[in-house]
Protein backbone atom coordinates (compact mmCIF):
# COMPACT_ATOMS: atom_id res chain seq x y z
CA UNK A 1 0.00 0.00 0.00
CA UNK A 2 3.01 2.26 0.34
CA UNK A 3 3.39 2.77 -3.42
CA UNK A 4 0.39 5.04 -3.88
CA UNK A 5 0.88 5.56 -7.62
CA UNK A 6 -0.12 1.96 -8.42
CA UNK A 7 -3.62 2.38 -6.96
CA UNK A 8 -5.45 3.62 -10.05
CA UNK A 9 -8.18 2.50 -12.45
CA UNK A 10 -5.39 1.88 -14.94
CA UNK A 11 -4.08 -0.93 -12.74
CA UNK A 12 -7.31 -2.05 -11.04
CA UNK A 13 -10.47 -1.99 -13.14
CA UNK A 14 -13.05 -2.04 -10.34
CA UNK A 15 -16.53 -0.59 -9.84
CA UNK A 16 -16.17 2.58 -7.79
CA UNK A 17 -13.19 3.37 -5.60
CA UNK A 18 -10.52 0.75 -4.96
CA UNK A 19 -11.10 -1.23 -1.78
CA UNK A 20 -8.39 -3.47 -0.32
CA UNK A 21 -8.15 -5.97 2.49
CA UNK A 22 -4.89 -7.19 3.99
CA UNK A 23 -5.87 -9.87 6.47
CA UNK A 24 -2.42 -11.50 6.48
CA UNK A 25 1.04 -10.60 5.30
CA UNK A 26 0.70 -12.80 2.21
CA UNK A 27 -2.90 -11.94 1.25
CA UNK A 28 -4.16 -8.90 -0.65
CA UNK A 29 -7.86 -8.64 -1.54
CA UNK A 30 -9.07 -6.01 -4.04
CA UNK A 31 -12.54 -4.99 -5.22
CA UNK A 32 -14.54 -1.85 -5.87
CA UNK A 33 -16.59 0.25 -3.46
CA UNK A 34 -19.67 -0.13 -5.67
CA UNK A 35 -19.37 -3.93 -6.01
CA UNK A 36 -21.70 -4.90 -3.17
CA UNK A 37 -21.55 -8.64 -3.78
CA UNK A 38 -17.75 -8.78 -3.74
CA UNK A 39 -17.53 -6.44 -0.74
CA UNK A 40 -19.62 -8.92 1.26
CA UNK A 41 -17.40 -11.79 0.10
CA UNK A 42 -14.25 -9.83 0.83
CA UNK A 43 -15.37 -8.96 4.37
CA UNK A 44 -16.04 -12.66 5.05
CA UNK A 45 -12.74 -13.80 3.56
CA UNK A 46 -10.80 -11.15 5.50
CA UNK A 47 -12.56 -12.09 8.75
CA UNK A 48 -11.98 -15.82 8.19
CA UNK A 49 -8.29 -15.35 7.43
CA UNK A 50 -7.87 -12.95 10.34
CA UNK A 51 -9.47 -15.48 12.68
CA UNK A 52 -7.67 -18.62 11.48
CA UNK A 53 -4.65 -17.54 9.44
CA UNK A 54 -1.00 -17.11 10.20
CA UNK A 55 0.82 -13.77 10.22
CA UNK A 56 -2.43 -11.83 10.52
CA UNK A 57 -2.58 -8.07 10.02
CA UNK A 58 -6.16 -6.75 10.12
CA UNK A 59 -9.71 -7.67 9.23
CA UNK A 60 -10.48 -4.04 8.28
CA UNK A 61 -11.05 -2.99 4.69
CA UNK A 62 -9.56 0.20 3.27
CA UNK A 63 -10.84 2.45 0.49
CA UNK A 64 -8.50 4.56 -1.65
CA UNK A 65 -9.95 8.06 -2.00
CA UNK A 66 -8.30 11.39 -2.74
CA UNK A 67 -4.87 9.79 -2.84
CA UNK A 68 -5.01 8.10 0.58
CA UNK A 69 -6.31 4.90 2.13
CA UNK A 70 -9.07 5.25 4.71
CA UNK A 71 -10.81 2.60 6.77
CA UNK A 72 -13.99 1.58 4.96
CA UNK A 73 -16.96 2.01 7.26
N, C-alpha and C positions, 0 to 999 in steps of 0.2 A: 504494500500500500504506500510505501515511501515514494516510489516513482510516480508522482501525480500525473505526469504527461501521458502515461499509457491509458488512463481511465477516460476514454472518449468513445463516442459512437463509432468512430473509425475502427476501433479495436474490439468493441463489444456492442453488437447490434441487438439491443434489448428494447423492450417497450417501456418508455419512461426513463427515469434516471437510473443509473447503475446502482444496484444493491449487491453488497458482498457479505458473505459470512466466512469467518475464519475460526471454526470450532476447534481445530487442532493445528499443530505446526505444519502438517503435511496435507492440509485440506483447504481448498479455496472454493467457495460456492459463489456463483454469479447469476443474477437475473435482473429483471427490470422492475421498477417501482409500480408500474401499471399492469404487471403480469400476476394477477391475484392468485391464480392456481399454483404457479411456481413459487410464489412467496410463501404460501401455506406449506408446500412441500419442503422448501428450504428451511423454514423455521423448525419443522419436525426433524429433518436430517441434522441440523445444527444442534438441536437439543439432545438427540440420540447420541451423537458423537461426543458431545460435551459430557454426557452422563456416563458413557461406557468406554470412551476412547482413551488412547495414551497421548501424552504431551498436549493436553487440552489448553485452549487459550480463552475462548469466550463463546457463549451461546447467543450473544447479541448480533444483530444485523446492522450494517452500516450503509447509508445512502450517500452517494457522491453528488453534492450540489454546490454550486458556486465555487468550485475548485477545492473543496474540502470534504472529508468524510465526517458524517454526523451519525449518531445512533438513530436508527430507524425506530420510531415510536409505533 
